[in-house]
């Protein structure tokens, strides 16, 4: 039985991890935007390749890009933490 | 050609009708996304209603940078998912030409099935309209029985299924007379 009180875990000297809310959110945003970009590419490919209706496909893709850009701007305006 | 057709029409073949799932059913499909989009805005009010959780309601202030970023990500994911639902809705369709019925089913991305049946091989066309709302709005299912390897074509939730059945039967009859089958 140890007779000393438990000490909280501490990293060895010389190793430190700096995580700030700003950088964490920044990385999260980057990850979400990358997934969004891949998904958008795949869906747009299907619209263009299979919809056989440019009059519908192009507005659908443009609307998606416009709304997504607005939402990304909104998210980024909150990510700029000090 | 960037916008290639979903399938190749034969020489002289004419598209008579294109049918998709009724738009109202697509609106119903969008409801979960609408609820998911509303949740972040309703959450503070909900937390205030639950006594022990009410202090957390003050933490959710979308004027602050962090909640704003989280809200932006949430809405982007919900929006993109809803747009994906629109994509799948639009890419699933039936095309009736003067010679055949083409069924295009987009199960998932990169998972697509295009099958067709010649109208002169159509043996039976069945429609069903179930429920008061669907009866009022004339939304139903249509099943086409063929003599080919693909036994039956299904299209669920389309508008005016009986009118489409009549068109198919009329065109099938015309094709049978033309081909002598």
Boltz contact constraints between the chains, C-beta under 6 A:
constraints:
  - contact:
      token1: [A, 25]
      token2: [B, 69]
      max_distance: 6.0
  - contact:
      token1: [A, 32]
      token2: [B, 73]
      max_distance: 6.0
  - contact:
      token1: [A, 36]
      token2: [B, 80]
      max_distance: 6.0
  - contact:
      token1: [A, 39]
      token2: [B, 80]
      max_distance: 6.0
  - contact:
      token1: [A, 42]
      token2: [B, 109]
      max_distance: 6.0
  - contact:
      token1: [A, 43]
      token2: [B, 84]
      max_distance: 6.0
  - contact:
      token1: [A, 43]
      token2: [B, 87]
      max_distance: 6.0
  - contact:
      token1: [A, 48]
      token2: [B, 2]
      max_distance: 6.0
  - contact:
      token1: [A, 50]
      token2: [B, 6]
      max_distance: 6.0
  - contact:
      token1: [A, 50]
      token2: [B, 91]
      max_distance: 6.0
  - contact:
      token1: [A, 52]
      token2: [B, 5]
      max_distance: 6.0
  - contact:
      token1: [A, 52]
      token2: [B, 6]
      max_distance: 6.0
  - contact:
      token1: [A, 54]
      token2: [B, 3]
      max_distance: 6.0
  - contact:
      token1: [A, 64]
      token2: [B, 83]
      max_distance: 6.0
  - contact:
      token1: [A, 67]
      token2: [B, 79]
      max_distance: 6.0
  - contact:
      token1: [A, 71]
      token2: [B, 72]
      max_distance: 6.0
  - contact:
      token1: [A, 71]
      token2: [B, 75]
      max_distance: 6.0
  - contact:
      token1: [A, 71]
      token2: [B, 76]
      max_distance: 6.0
  - contact:
      token1: [A, 74]
      token2: [B, 72]
      max_distance: 6.0
  - contact:
      token1: [A, 75]
      token2: [B, 69]
      max_distance: 6.0
  - contact:
      token1: [A, 75]
      token2: [B, 72]
      max_distance: 6.0
  - contact:
      token1: [A, 75]
      token2: [B, 73]
      max_distance: 6.0
  - contact:
      token1: [A, 78]
      token2: [B, 65]
      max_distance: 6.0
  - contact:
      token1: [A, 78]
      token2: [B, 68]
      max_distance: 6.0
  - contact:
      token1: [A, 78]
      token2: [B, 69]
      max_distance: 6.0
  - contact:
      token1: [A, 79]
      token2: [B, 69]
      max_distance: 6.0
  - contact:
      token1: [A, 81]
      token2: [B, 65]
      max_distance: 6.0
